[in-house]
Amino acid sequence: MCVFLFCTNFRICVFTFKRNYGKIQLEDIIGKGARALQLSLRKYLSSFIKSFASFLVVILLCVSVVFIDGINTGVFLALVLPISSLILLFPAIYYLAMFFVFKKKCVGVTPTECTIATWEAGFFRYSGSIVIRIDEKEYSTSAYFSHAECRELVGKSALCAIIDDTLIVYEIKS
């Protein structure tokens, strides 16, 4: 079982953290259909993969701690597993659920062109969301962008749709 966890974790980490000028290559993870996904759906999926891969690393460390002598494993596991579940696993489950919910709801929706008005910081450090204004009402994405990405996107036009008061970005136009 340890070998299976290690091999799976290693494969996910290699694919997840494979970078090309700072951007994750989703085509390596989910196949060639990744370019057909909307930007928001790709961000949900990449956020899930990052959080879940980090959780798997913590689980692998917990499994390896069991084999180290001199450490009180009961206390260690009682502290680490619940904390890592709250910090890493629950957000991963949320992002995966939102990926499937919005993938289903995006079918048949016609995106409109709008201008990104501003951005706001997210709950987690260095995360942010972009905001558009339509008829004096603000709509924002989930906080899956980085602060640098948000700053670059302000003022650009985007193809987007509003589903359940959440902004879904299909494509950023330059």
Stockholm file with secondary structure:
# STOCKHOLM 1.0

chainA/1-174         MCVFLFCTNFRICVFTFKRNYGKIQLEDIIGKGARALQLSLRKYLSSFIKSFASFLVVILLCVSVVFIDGINTGVFLALVLPISSLILLFPAIYYLAMFFVFKKKCVGVTPTECTIATWEAGFFRYSGSIVIRIDEKEYSTSAYFSHAECRELVGKSALCAIIDDTLIVYEIKS
#=GR chainA/1-174 SS CHHHHHHHHHHHHHHHSCEETTEECHHHHHCGGGGGSCHHHHHHHHHHHHHHHHHHHHHHHHHHHHTSTTSCHHHHHHHHHHHHIIIIIHHHHHHHHHHHHHHHHTTTCCCEEEECCEEEECSSTTEEEEEEEETTEEEECCSCEEHHHHHHHTTCEEEEEEETTEEEEEEEEC
#=GC SS_cons         CHHHHHHHHHHHHHHHSCEETTEECHHHHHCGGGGGSCHHHHHHHHHHHHHHHHHHHHHHHHHHHHTSTTSCHHHHHHHHHHHHIIIIIHHHHHHHHHHHHHHHHTTTCCCEEEECCEEEECSSTTEEEEEEEETTEEEECCSCEEHHHHHHHTTCEEEEEEETTEEEEEEEEC
//
